[in-house]
């Protein structure tokens, strides 16, 4: 399964970023192989519509789930329309690697 996580840097060791639409980076992970790839968020500097643009970027990455600290209503609409599961960091999620581990253990709450 492919997941994507909002991050401060495009690295597995990065701190997570709790904002979705304006996060500086995303890290995409294949949970079957643990191969990962980092991306700059092309929507981060947009003057408006960052949530929708970030959501569309995530959809284009072909992931099944996205993990962040929060999702605005417009971003959530884009992700729901693409049937992408949205999960939230817990209070103790600090790094992308921790988020992956928590995801694999089923410890992340679902965004509703």
Steps between C-alpha positions, in 0.01 A plus 500: 500500500621850421455775757608863512587705809521877543853591609736791558772346281471244218667228709396199707684643802323838473271647759135478402313812398152528646369722220393318185448755224796716590744236623842553344545136397341161457657159551348210306559149636421158358412312818563163333862574408570803725639683197439873531522816296489864611333790318472873545134599536422700184203664675685628809560853371170552317309812601172308505366151442799325657287222649339410169830517311679289763211253495522469123877450522444216747232345276744511208756305707270196498490450877231324699543700824633836617613588852507855633407709801182643349318534170300801395155442353609561141801269522287235671246525220766435235641204691156350575403527133808291418424247777825578681492422871594791727673430830622733773824520693470426870627748760828307525568471124820694438670350193393352169648165606288506818190572291580202276549275803175620659319446170633145471386430858151644434547771762402809298149645524292538185405853398126540474 
